[in-house]
């Protein structure tokens, strides 16, 4: 690699290295991203049957076999711009100040005969908001209310060109998850979430039931590490089959994750209430997992300049998001209390469609549409976790500087969705997101 290329890569490599610490994200298809990499994202997230760079390992690892050349390095950064407002009709309104989040990513792949192997780091998804301490969501406590859930992966994929028309792929993924949460409610509301209690802390809970506000807090100021964190594993399988010279089919399966319980340090969380009650201890987020996903798609090179692609995904949220369970272990009073926040998410079917038009050998324009029905029943939507966006309109471009170097970018516009929660709070949510990627081929 020459000095000119190295000078371009060094700043991006440093940014991507920082991404290994956390990669927070904001909800799109439930908690999942609307697309991975700007090529796929610009085409509505379609990815199962076409070459879209090393982001393939985040969706269908078999499509790495479609890669041109011997090796490829992709360095990318994405930005999510959610705009979330929670309000009471005829009453107060609160706007989340969490409006801009950056997510670095990188991927490398190399072909060795019939095998293509690689390494990648990508944000998987997440959700969250950030409200001020004087908002009605703070319940009079005067302290901010926020959440930030981020999930990421380091992936080791392998694709095998089994026949000239069939490629098989697999990936082992090291995963991590982290969470910050600062939640306020009345003492009675918080008490309604309690499923078990013990020790001195359990004995103190009935007296807190009449408090005008009570809080659970565990949060850091770090943009990449959450106060509670965990690691684990997952896997993917995929295939790509060329059924005709211009038509390719693809399918993949992503397993449910095997993450450990997210935990704070021994005094990394607090439980407090009006009247002076305050205690520190550990929060454990019990059995938070990322769901299994099934996907299938097709790509058609309709003309030498026009590529059409479409996918359908099934994300099994119902198996992992029935309840959001927390356990607080007191380091002061002694004892523990367990909470369950009902979620009752449904499985989600996501449609991805897109087109790419090669204007000339250097410039390609892309556009697409992504739709996934909001998986959360309105009664269970929480202003802290408004994963309610449904439609995404996407566009982008790719520009080849030469045979080795190229740039790709995408822009996603998600129009406003509006949901009235079971407590009568109206939550509106829209997004403006982007992804940028520099690629070098060897």
C-alpha positions in Angstrom: 0.0 0.0 0.0 1.5 3.3 -1.0 2.0 6.4 1.3 -0.9 8.2 -0.2 -3.3 5.4 0.7 -1.7 5.0 4.2 -2.2 8.7 4.9 -5.9 8.3 4.1 -6.3 5.2 6.2 -4.6 6.2 9.4 -7.2 8.6 10.7 -10.1 6.3 9.9 -8.3 3.3 11.4 -7.9 5.3 14.7 -11.6 6.1 14.7 -12.6 2.5 14.0 -10.4 1.3 16.8 -12.3 3.5 19.2 -15.5 1.8 17.9 -14.4 -1.4 19.6 -15.3 0.1 22.9 -19.0 0.3 22.5 -20.7 1.4 19.3 -24.0 2.8 20.6 -26.8 2.9 18.1 -30.5 4.0 17.9 -33.5 2.0 16.9 -34.6 1.5 13.3 -36.1 -1.9 12.5 -36.9 -2.5 16.2 -33.4 -2.3 17.6 -31.8 -3.5 14.4 -30.1 -1.2 11.9 -31.9 -0.5 8.7 -28.8 -1.6 6.8 -25.1 -2.4 7.2 -22.6 -0.5 5.1 -23.6 2.4 2.7 -24.0 0.2 -0.4 -26.7 -2.0 1.2 -28.3 0.8 3.2 -28.6 3.1 0.2 -30.6 0.2 -1.4 -33.1 -0.1 1.5 -30.9 -2.6 3.3 -31.1 -5.2 0.6 -28.0 -7.5 0.9 -28.8 -11.2 0.7 -27.9 -11.8 -2.9 -25.4 -9.1 -4.0 -21.9 -7.9 -3.4 -21.9 -4.9 -1.1 -18.4 -5.1 0.4 -17.3 -6.5 3.7 -20.6 -5.4 5.4 -21.7 -8.8 3.9 -20.4 -10.4 7.1 -23.0 -8.5 9.1 -25.9 -10.0 7.0 -25.1 -12.9 4.6 -21.5 -14.0 4.9 -21.8 -16.1 1.7 -21.9 -12.9 -0.4 -18.3 -12.3 0.4 -17.6 -14.9 -2.4 -19.0 -12.3 -4.9 -16.2 -9.9 -4.0 -14.1 -8.8 -6.9 -10.3 -8.9 -6.7 -8.1 -10.7 -4.1 -8.6 -8.5 -1.0 -10.6 -5.6 0.2 -10.4 -3.2 3.2 -13.5 -1.0 4.1 -13.3 1.8 6.7 -16.6 3.4 7.5 -18.4 5.7 9.9 -22.2 6.0 10.4 -24.2 8.7 12.0 -27.7 8.3 13.5 -29.9 11.4 14.0 -33.0 10.5 15.9 -35.5 13.1 16.9 -37.8 11.9 19.7 -40.4 13.9 21.6 -42.7 12.7 24.4 -45.7 14.7 25.4 -49.0 14.6 27.2 -52.0 15.9 25.1 -52.8 19.3 26.5 -50.0 19.1 28.9 -46.2 19.1 29.1 -43.8 18.0 26.4 -40.2 16.7 26.5 -37.7 16.5 23.6 -34.8 14.1 23.8 -31.4 15.8 23.5 -29.9 12.5 22.1 -29.9 13.6 18.5 -26.5 12.6 17.1 -24.5 9.4 17.5 -21.4 8.2 15.5 -20.6 4.6 14.8 -17.3 3.6 13.3 -16.9 0.2 11.5 -14.3 -1.7 9.6 -14.1 -4.8 7.5 -11.3 -6.8 5.8 -11.7 -9.8 3.4 -9.2 -11.8 1.4 -9.7 -14.5 -1.2 -7.6 -17.7 -1.1 -8.6 -20.0 -4.0 -12.2 -21.1 -3.4 -12.2 -19.6 0.1 -12.8 -16.0 1.2 -12.1 -15.1 4.8 -12.2 -11.9 6.8 -12.5 -9.8 9.9 -15.0 -7.1 10.7 -16.3 -4.8 13.4 -19.8 -3.4 13.2 -22.5 -2.0 15.4 -25.5 -4.3 15.5 -28.0 -1.9 16.9 -29.6 -0.4 20.0 -31.9 2.2 21.2 -32.2 5.1 23.7 -33.1 8.7 24.6 -32.0 11.5 26.8 -34.4 13.9 28.6 -33.6 16.8 31.0 -34.1 16.7 34.7 -36.9 19.4 34.4 -39.0 17.3 32.0 -42.2 15.7 33.2 -40.5 12.3 32.6 -38.2 13.0 35.6 -41.3 12.8 37.8 -40.1 15.8 39.9 -36.8 14.2 40.9 -34.8 17.0 39.1 -32.3 14.6 37.6 -32.0 13.6 33.9 -33.8 10.6 32.5 -32.0 8.6 29.8 -31.2 5.3 28.3 -28.5 4.1 25.9 -28.3 0.5 24.8 -25.6 -0.5 22.3 -24.8 -3.9 20.8 -21.8 -4.6 18.6 -19.9 -7.5 16.9 -16.5 -8.6 15.9 -17.0 -11.1 13.1 -14.9 -13.9 11.7 -16.5 -15.0 8.4 -15.6 -17.6 5.9 -17.2 -18.1 2.4 -16.6 -21.1 0.2 -17.2 -21.1 -3.6 -18.6 -24.7 -3.6 -19.4 -24.6 -7.4 -19.2 -21.9 -10.0 -22.9 -21.0 -9.1 -23.1 -21.8 -5.4 -21.3 -20.2 -2.5 -21.8 -21.1 1.2 -20.8 -18.9 4.1 -20.6 -18.9 7.9 -19.5 -16.5 10.6 -18.5 -16.7 14.3 -19.4 -13.4 16.0 -18.0 -12.1 19.3 -20.6 -9.8 20.7 -20.8 -7.2 23.4 -23.7 -5.2 24.9 -23.8 -2.2 27.2 -26.6 -0.2 28.8 -27.0 3.1 30.7 -30.3 3.8 32.2 -31.7 6.6 34.5 -35.4 6.0 35.1 -37.8 7.9 37.2 -41.4 7.0 38.2 -43.7 7.4 41.2 -43.0 5.1 44.1 -46.3 3.2 43.3 -45.4 2.8 39.6 -41.9 1.5 40.4 -43.4 -0.8 43.1 -45.7 -2.2 40.4 -42.7 -3.5 38.5 -41.3 -5.4 41.5 -41.3 -9.2 41.1 -39.3 -10.2 44.1 -37.5 -8.6 47.1 -35.3 -9.8 50.0 -33.3 -8.6 53.0 -33.3 -5.1 54.5 -34.0 -3.6 51.1 -37.1 -5.7 50.7 -38.3 -4.6 54.1 -37.8 -0.9 53.2 -39.8 -1.1 49.9 -43.4 -0.7 51.2 -42.5 2.6 52.8 -41.3 3.9 49.4 -44.6 3.1 47.7 -46.1 6.5 48.6 -43.1 8.5 47.4 -43.8 11.1 44.7 -40.8 9.8 42.8 -38.4 6.9 42.9 -35.4 6.3 40.6 -33.1 3.6 39.3 -29.8 5.0 38.0 -26.8 3.4 36.4 -25.0 5.5 33.8 -21.6 6.8 32.7 -20.5 9.8 30.7 -18.5 7.6 28.3 -20.0 7.6 24.8 -18.9 4.0 24.1 -19.0 2.1 27.4 -22.3 1.7 29.3 -22.4 1.3 33.1 -23.7 -2.3 32.7 -22.0 -4.5 30.1 -21.6 -8.1 28.9 -20.0 -10.2 26.2 -21.1 -13.4 24.4 -21.3 -15.2 21.0 -23.5 -15.7 18.0 -23.2 -17.3 14.6 -24.5 -16.9 11.0 -25.0 -19.2 8.1 -25.6 -18.2 4.5 -25.7 -19.2 0.8 -25.8 -17.5 -2.5 -26.9 -19.3 -5.7 -26.8 -17.9 -9.3 -29.9 -19.3 -11.0 -29.2 -17.4 -14.3 -26.4 -15.3 -15.6 -28.2 -12.1 -14.4 -30.2 -13.5 -11.4 -28.8 -14.4 -7.9 -30.7 -15.7 -4.9 -29.4 -15.6 -1.3 -30.5 -16.6 2.2 -29.1 -16.5 5.7 -29.7 -17.4 9.3 -28.4 -15.4 12.3 -28.6 -17.3 15.6 -30.0 -15.9 18.8 -27.1 -14.5 20.9 -25.6 -16.1 23.9 -24.7 -13.0 26.0 -24.0 -13.1 29.7 -26.0 -11.0 32.0 -25.1 -7.3 31.8 -23.8 -6.1 35.1 -22.5 -2.8 36.7 -19.8 -2.7 39.3 -20.7 -3.5 42.9 -21.6 0.2 43.6 -22.2 1.2 40.0 -26.0 1.7 40.4 -28.3 3.5 42.8 -31.9 3.2 44.0 -33.3 6.4 45.4 -36.7 8.1 46.3 -38.1 11.3 47.5 -37.7 11.9 51.2 -34.0 11.2 51.3 -33.8 7.5 50.6 -30.6 6.6 48.7 -28.7 3.4 48.3 -25.9 2.1 46.0 -25.4 -1.3 44.7 -25.2 -3.5 41.5 -27.7 -3.7 38.7 -27.9 -6.9 36.7 -29.8 -6.9 33.4 -31.0 -10.5 33.4 -30.8 -12.5 30.1 -30.8 -9.7 27.6 -30.3 -11.4 24.2 -30.3 -10.4 20.5 -32.9 -12.3 18.5 -32.5 -14.9 15.7 -33.0 -13.5 12.2 -34.0 -15.3 9.0 -33.5 -13.6 5.6 -33.9 -14.3 1.9 -33.5 -12.2 -1.2 -32.8 -11.9 -4.8 -30.7 -9.6 -7.1 -31.3 -9.0 -10.8 -28.8 -7.4 -13.1 -31.6 -6.1 -15.3 -29.3 -4.3 -17.7 -25.5 -3.7 -17.6 -26.2 -0.5 -15.8 -29.2 -1.4 -13.6 -29.2 -3.7 -10.6 -32.4 -4.4 -8.7 -32.5 -6.2 -5.3 -35.1 -7.2 -2.7 -34.9 -9.0 0.6 -37.3 -10.1 3.3 -36.3 -10.6 6.9 -38.0 -12.2 9.9 -36.6 -10.9 13.2 -37.7 -13.0 16.2 -38.2 -10.3 18.8 -40.9 -12.2 20.6 -38.3 -14.7 21.9 -36.1 -12.1 23.6 -38.3 -9.0 24.4 -41.2 -10.2 26.4 -39.9 -8.5 29.6 -36.9 -6.3 30.4 -35.7 -7.8 33.7 -33.4 -6.0 36.2 -32.1 -7.1 39.6 -30.7 -4.6 42.1 -28.4 -6.0 44.8 -27.8 -3.5 47.6 -24.3 -2.8 48.8 -25.6 -0.6 51.6 -28.7 -2.0 53.2 -28.3 -5.5 52.0 -30.8 -7.6 50.1 -32.1 -7.3 46.6 -35.1 -6.4 44.5 -36.0 -7.6 41.0 -38.0 -5.7 38.5 -39.7 -6.6 35.2 -40.6 -4.0 32.6 -43.2 -5.6 30.3 -42.4 -5.4 26.6 -44.3 -8.1 24.7 -42.7 -7.4 21.4 -43.9 -9.2 18.3 -41.8 -10.8 15.7 -41.0 -8.3 12.9 -41.1 -8.8 9.1 -38.8 -6.3 7.3 -39.0 -5.6 3.6 -35.9 -4.2 1.8 -36.0 -3.1 -1.8 -33.4 -1.1 -3.8 -31.9 -0.2 -7.1 -28.4 0.8 -8.3 -27.7 2.6 -11.6 -24.2 2.8 -13.0 -24.2 6.3 -14.6 -20.7 5.6 -15.9 -17.8 3.4 -14.9 -16.9 5.7 -12.0 -20.3 6.9 -10.6 -23.2 4.7 -9.3 -26.5 6.1 -7.9 -28.6 4.1 -5.5 -32.1 4.3 -3.9 -34.3 2.1 -1.9 -37.1 1.6 0.7 -37.2 -0.3 4.0 -40.3 -1.1 6.0 -40.7 -3.0 9.2 -43.9 -2.7 11.3 -43.3 -1.4 14.8 -42.9 -4.6 16.9 -43.9 -3.0 20.2 -47.6 -3.0 21.3 -48.5 0.7 21.9 -49.5 0.0 25.5 -46.0 -1.1 26.3 -44.0 1.6 24.5 -41.7 3.4 27.0 -40.4 6.9 26.2 -37.0 5.7 27.2 -37.0 3.0 24.5 -39.1 4.3 21.5 -38.1 1.7 18.9 -41.1 2.7 16.8 -39.8 3.9 13.4 -41.4 1.9 10.5 -40.6 3.4 7.0 -37.1 4.3 5.8 -36.4 6.1 2.4 -32.8 5.6 1.4 -30.5 6.9 -1.3 -26.8 7.1 -1.9 -23.9 7.0 -4.4 -20.6 5.3 -5.1 -17.6 6.8 -6.8 -14.5 4.9 -8.0 -11.4 7.0 -7.9 -9.5 4.3 -9.7 -9.5 0.5 -9.9 -8.3 0.3 -6.2 -10.0 3.1 -4.3 -13.6 4.1 -4.0 -16.1 6.0 -1.8 -19.7 5.1 -0.9 -22.2 7.0 1.0 -25.9 6.6 2.0 -28.6 8.8 3.5 -31.7 7.4 5.3 -34.8 9.5 6.0 -37.3 7.9 8.4 -40.5 10.0 8.6 -42.2 10.6 11.9 -44.0 7.8 13.6 -46.4 8.5 16.5 -47.5 6.2 19.2 -49.7 6.8 22.3 -48.5 4.7 25.2 -50.6 2.9 27.7 -50.1 5.8 30.1 -51.3 8.3 27.6 -47.9 9.7 26.6 -47.6 10.5 22.9 -44.1 9.5 21.6 -43.1 10.8 18.1 -39.9 9.6 16.5 -38.1 10.4 13.2 -34.6 9.8 12.0 -32.0 11.2 9.5 -29.0 8.8 9.3 -25.9 8.5 7.1 -23.1 6.1 6.4 -19.8 6.9 4.7 -17.2 4.3 3.6 -13.7 4.4 2.0 -12.6 1.1 0.3 -9.3 -0.1 -0.9 -8.9 -3.2 -3.1 -5.6 -5.1 -3.4 
